Every structure is written in C-alpha cells, then in structure tokens.
Amino acid sequence: MKKALLAALLTALSTAVLADINIGVTVSASGPAASLGIPEKNSFAFLPTTVAGQKINYIILDDASDTTTAVKNTKKLISEHKVDAIVGSTTSPNSLAMIDAAAEGETPMIAMAAAARIVEPMDAKRYWVFKNAQNDPHMATAIVQHMVDNNIKTVAYIGFSDAYGEGWWNEFNKIAELRKLKVLTSERFNRTDTSVTGQILKIMAAKPDAILIGGSGTPAALPQKSLKEKGYKGVIYQTHGIANSDFLRVCGKDCEGTFLPAGPILVAAQLPDSNPVKKVALEYVTKYEAIHGKGSVSTFGAHVWDASLLLGNAIPVALKKAQPGTKEFRKALRDALENTKNVIGAHGVYNMSPTDHLGFDQRARVMVKIENGSWKLIK
C-alpha cells in the first residue's frame, strides 16, 4: 500500500514538473488595426519556448479589430485552453473590453494598447490587468512640450471616435490647457471612414498653428492626406499609434515633417549608447528584420517582445509558489508582475507597483520626426 501511494505521489510530482505554461494571445491581425496586429503576431515566432525549464505554449487568436471578438477570444482562452496569462489586445477599445473577462477568470492580462484607463484607476478588476504600451498622457505631455518649445499657440484636434481617440483628446486637452495652448476645435472620424473632408474643412477654417491627429495604424493617414490635399501649411502631429512602416507607406509624401512621440524602439539605432534600452531594442530589431526584412520592424511588435520579457521575469518567481494550470499559479504570476523591478525592455524600463501596472518613466519615450520617408530621432 505504501509503495503504491509513493508511486502515485512520484507520478503526480513528475506530471507537475512537466506541466506546460500556456499563454493566451488575442491580437488584431485583420481589420482596421491589422497594420499593428500583424507585427505583433509575427513576433511570437521568435519568443523563448521555455522559461525556468518549463515549456511555453502561445495560443494565438485573431480578434479582427473587433471588441466583441476580443472578449470572446479572452473567454475561450480562459475556459477552454486554461491559459495562465493573457497577452492582448492590440487596440485600446479591445483591451478595455477584455478587462471584465480577465478579472472574472482571475487571469493576469498584459495589454499592448495605449489608453491609461486600461490600468487606471486601480480597482478590483484592474488588479488583474497590466500593460506595456506608453500611456496617452505620458505621450501627450511630450507633444505639448514640443509645441510650446516651438512657439505654437493654437491647435486643433481630430481623432478616432472610439476609446483611443477620446482618451487622447481628454489627456491632450487637459495638458494643453495647463500649458496655455488654445485648442480651437475638436473633430472625430471612424477607423473605417473613407473621407474626412467635412471635418478637415472645419479645422482649417479655424486656422490653427498645429493639428494633432489622434489615430493609430494606417487609418490615421486619412486626415493627414486630406489636410495636405486641402493645402494646410501648419505643423502636424500624430500619436505613437502610427509608428510602423505601413503608415509611412500609406501616407507617403504627405507624412513629411510630421512629429510624434514614440517608444525608443522606433529609432533604436539612433539612441546614444548610454541609453539602457538600446541593447534590448536592437536585439528585437535584429531578430524581427532577420525574418521580415530591413525596415520592417515596428513599435507594436516590440510590445510582444516586452510582454515576453515581463513574463520571463515573473514566471520563475511564480513557479516557486505554484504549478502552471492552477488558480494559485495565476495569482502568483499576477503578484510577480506587480512586483516587476528594473526590467529593461525595448520600450523602456519597467518598475511596477500595486498602484502602477505600467511602470514607465521618461526613458520610455522619445520625440521623432518623419523625414525622407523614415523616422528621425529629435535629440
């Protein structure tokens, strides 16, 4: 009897040791946000397949840039695939929609979208949610500072008519007011729109010194191209949501001279050697471009790289407390993520806490100018 019990115990322990860690992923690999989601999906191809001796499985689903599908994917990954963590989604609306499902499933989630509301204010649901894309207020501050430094007095805004556009409007307007910038008008457009002529004519009638476009991916090119077509001569700013080569391709010559804040990964080779992010960012660039070609890298795929680094730091800590596939492991993984300290990623240095589930400082942003069809670091 004792031998049988001992054998059963050893078998159980052996199975526990060999248990895989399952990471559920939902990204917008199709639909309006595909130019952001495709490089994210591509980046999983060269992530580590083991951490602390445990095999890592990535279960990747496409939410087609749709909030309902993102929520369905999240629920499926938790209920059917029993994942230990969720990575995604690509956009702010999708990520915000997923919070309830992640919290209900008591599964840690790392969003790759910008809206500060994904992790703020901290509450019982956001307790399970982290993010690794720079907050919109963090980036809006950089834009306003650049405007003030360049003697811009009046500005107009046009952004998506969703959580991304509204989040940017709220933060930018608040910061602009504090810095005595006069915001003349604010307009909205849908990601799937094919014309914004009416909104652009209203903006141009106000004669602003500068215009901020609160969009992401290739749809953000539409108002910029319309502004150029109508002869706007002022300064144009975009958000970090356009930091990929597809935007440059679609916007073309109409992008020239545009300013934007971005994660340092976008101009990794131009960073000074003293920047702690440079080495990690260049490692990601090298791996991605080895597969997809020179100039193919974007800031969005690098969010996947950073999610892997955050999980790679947290998993060994969680394994000391519980085994993968259990409620206890998910909780331990959540706790370890919350206690992340000095993890250097391609986007910045992460230092999280119970009240800060992003953990970035000023090292997580740079100002960039589009010049000759490429990104140029503003030093």
WOGICOR-V150608 format. One record per backbone hydrogen bond with DSSP energy under -0.5 kcal/mol. NH is the residue of the N-H (numbers start at 1). CO is the residue of the C=O. E is the energy in kcal/mol with one decimal. If there is no record, write none. Layout:
NH|CO|E  NH|CO|E
This chain:
5|1|-2.3  6|2|-2.6  7|3|-2.4  8|4|-2.2  9|5|-2.4  10|6|-2.6  11|7|-2.2  12|8|-2.3  13|9|-2.6  14|10|-2.5  15|11|-2.4  16|12|-2.2  17|13|-2.2  18|14|-1.7  19|15|-0.6  19|16|-0.9  21|55|-3.2  22|20|-0.6  23|21|-0.6  23|57|-3.2  24|22|-0.6  24|85|-2.9  25|59|-2.8  26|87|-1.9  27|61|-2.1  29|27|-1.5  34|31|-2.0  36|33|-1.6  37|28|-0.8  37|33|-2.3  38|34|-2.8  40|36|-1.0  41|37|-2.8  42|38|-2.8  43|39|-1.3  44|40|-0.6  44|41|-1.1  45|42|-1.4  46|43|-1.1  47|44|-1.1  51|54|-2.4  54|51|-2.3  56|49|-3.3  57|21|-2.9  59|23|-2.5  59|57|-0.6  60|58|-0.8  61|25|-2.6  63|27|-2.4  64|27|-0.5  66|63|-2.1  70|66|-2.1  71|67|-2.0  72|68|-2.3  73|69|-2.9  74|70|-2.1  75|71|-2.5  76|72|-2.4  77|73|-2.8  78|74|-1.9  79|75|-3.0  80|76|-2.5  81|76|-1.4  83|77|-1.8  84|22|-3.4  85|22|-1.0  86|108|-2.7  87|24|-2.8  88|110|-2.6  89|26|-0.5  95|91|-2.3  96|92|-2.8  97|93|-1.9  98|94|-1.3  99|95|-0.7  99|96|-0.8  102|98|-2.3  103|99|-2.6  104|100|-2.7  105|101|-2.0  106|103|-1.1  107|102|-2.4  108|84|-0.5  109|128|-2.5  110|86|-2.8  111|109|-0.6  111|130|-3.2  112|89|-1.6  118|115|-1.6  119|116|-1.6  120|116|-1.2  127|123|-1.3  128|125|-1.7  129|126|-1.6  130|109|-3.3  131|357|-2.0  132|111|-1.8  133|113|-0.5  136|114|-0.9  139|135|-1.7  140|136|-3.0  141|137|-2.0  142|138|-0.8  143|139|-1.8  144|140|-2.6  145|141|-2.3  146|142|-2.0  147|143|-2.4  148|144|-2.7  149|145|-2.6  150|146|-1.2  151|148|-1.6  152|147|-2.5  155|182|-2.5  156|210|-1.9  157|185|-2.1  158|212|-2.2  159|187|-2.1  160|214|-2.4  161|189|-1.9  162|160|-0.9  166|162|-2.8  167|163|-2.3  168|164|-2.2  169|165|-2.2  170|166|-2.7  171|167|-2.1  172|168|-2.9  173|169|-2.6  174|170|-1.6  175|171|-2.3  176|172|-3.1  177|173|-2.0  178|174|-1.6  179|175|-1.7  180|177|-1.3  181|176|-2.9  182|153|-2.5  183|181|-0.7  184|155|-2.6  184|182|-0.7  185|155|-0.6  187|157|-2.6  189|159|-1.6  193|190|-1.5  200|196|-2.4  201|197|-2.5  202|198|-1.7  203|199|-2.1  204|200|-2.8  205|201|-1.7  206|202|-0.9  206|203|-0.9  207|203|-0.5  207|204|-0.9  208|203|-0.5  209|154|-0.6  210|154|-1.3  211|235|-2.3  212|156|-2.6  213|211|-0.5  213|237|-2.6  214|158|-2.4  214|212|-0.6  215|213|-1.3  217|241|-3.2  220|217|-1.4  221|218|-2.0  222|219|-1.1  224|220|-0.7  225|221|-2.7  226|222|-2.1  227|223|-2.4  228|224|-2.1  229|225|-2.2  230|226|-1.9  231|228|-1.1  232|227|-2.7  235|209|-2.0  237|211|-3.1  238|259|-2.5  239|213|-0.7  242|239|-1.5  243|240|-1.2  244|242|-2.8  247|244|-0.6  248|244|-1.3  249|245|-2.4  250|246|-2.5  251|247|-2.9  252|248|-2.3  254|251|-1.5  255|252|-1.8  256|253|-1.1  257|370|-2.8  258|255|-2.2  259|236|-2.0  260|368|-2.3  261|238|-0.5  262|366|-2.4  266|263|-2.0  267|264|-1.2  268|265|-1.4  270|267|-1.4  271|267|-0.7  271|268|-1.2  275|272|-2.0  278|275|-1.2  280|276|-0.5  281|277|-2.7  282|278|-2.7  283|279|-1.6  284|280|-1.7  285|281|-2.4  286|282|-2.6  287|283|-2.0  288|284|-2.7  289|285|-2.7  290|286|-1.4  291|287|-0.7  291|288|-1.0  292|288|-2.6  293|289|-1.9  296|293|-1.7  299|243|-1.8  302|298|-0.9  303|299|-0.6  303|300|-1.2  304|300|-0.7  304|301|-0.9  305|301|-1.4  306|302|-2.3  307|303|-2.2  308|304|-2.2  309|305|-1.8  310|306|-2.6  311|307|-2.5  312|308|-2.7  313|309|-1.5  314|310|-1.7  315|311|-3.1  316|312|-0.6  318|314|-2.3  319|315|-2.6  320|316|-0.6  320|317|-0.8  321|318|-1.8  322|318|-1.8  326|323|-0.9  330|326|-1.9  331|327|-2.1  332|328|-2.3  333|329|-2.7  334|330|-2.2  335|331|-2.5  336|332|-2.2  337|333|-2.3  338|334|-2.2  339|335|-1.1  340|337|-1.7  343|350|-1.8  344|342|-0.7  345|343|-0.6  345|348|-3.2  350|343|-3.0  350|348|-0.5  351|359|-1.7  352|340|-1.8  353|356|-2.3  356|353|-1.1  364|361|-2.0  365|362|-1.3  366|262|-2.1  368|260|-3.1  369|376|-2.5  370|258|-2.6  371|369|-0.7  371|374|-2.8  374|371|-1.1  376|369|-2.3  378|367|-2.7  379|377|-0.8
